[in-house]
């Protein structure tokens, strides 16, 4: 259940481990999820983290945003075939609807989100 996830205000952008992310994907309740696979050593991950923090505030209550550190959740990242960071997967109703690797423009993310809400 979603209640098992530590409430770090998931309306905003927070880092989850693989187990927490799996639980969130299963319990989206009609909200899209933008899940970022990132690493502290990847400079572009930090840039995209800043975008997602802004978007998490803009879409609060409509879209969930979360981050998974690939170094701390290797098995989870491998289960989604993550080979590059950052990689972003968008889920809707538990299914993958889109997938991006590397730097992605804010406009691309916004346009993709807007098709789901």
Secondary structure, DSSP 4 states (H G I P E B T S, - for coil): -GGGS--S-TTS-EEE-HHHHHHHHHT-TT-EEEEEEE-TT-HHHHHHHHHHHHHHHHTTTTEEEEEEETTT-HHHHHHTT--SSSEEEEEETTEEEEEEES---HHHHHHHHHTT-
